[in-house]
Amino acid sequence: MQLYCLGALGGFPTGAATTGFLYQQQQLTQKEARYLLAICHAPSPLFVVGFVGMEILRNPISGWQMLGLFHFVNIIMLVIFILVFRKTVPPTNLPPKPKDAGNPLIESIKSSLPTVLLVAATVIFFTTLSYVFTQTLENFVDSLPKGVMLSLYSILEMTSGLAASEDFYGHSSWLPLIVITILSMQGLSIHMQVAVLAREAKISLKPYISARVLQTLVVPLLYWIIFM
């Protein structure tokens, strides 16, 4: 629960970074780390309510609704994990790896700096790639359909896709459903961040991939059924 709350408050990829750190410190087993990597993965409340709710949808209540659905699905998976999967996992009693003493502030900055640089690098790279790719296609095609351009932006970088959804469908009643679908997909940028962190910690991505497919299908469907 502590790990889930950290990931929920910090947003992408705080859950993956924390899971990898705890696994490397031998405070999680391999099985626990695999499933918690998939479950403790949610957008930041400030991003969903602030940027998505207020800037794109002009309705912070919609942002809270979307955030609630993400956590509803994740918490169900977390409860299943606690009740079912942890029964087959022996208690984790291994002591943490010894660590050299040092200034806590400096050590904290040193440990978080690679993650910050990873996030910045992937966002810049995939944002630039999506722009270059769409501009190149427009040189060969007179006018790309809005749906195609939005798909390209969203698949590569989530924030670019959200901004494009406002430009293309800002006055459509389907905008909230489009936005929550993009939030559920999350884009290659975020998935690359998680993959790098998981690879460094030697954690399998199979449960993560399955959970993302499930979330992409279930969250927009629930939003459509409940709020539209």
Order of alpha helices (4+ residues) and beta strands (2+ residues): alpha-alpha-alpha-alpha-alpha-alpha-alpha-alpha-alpha-alpha
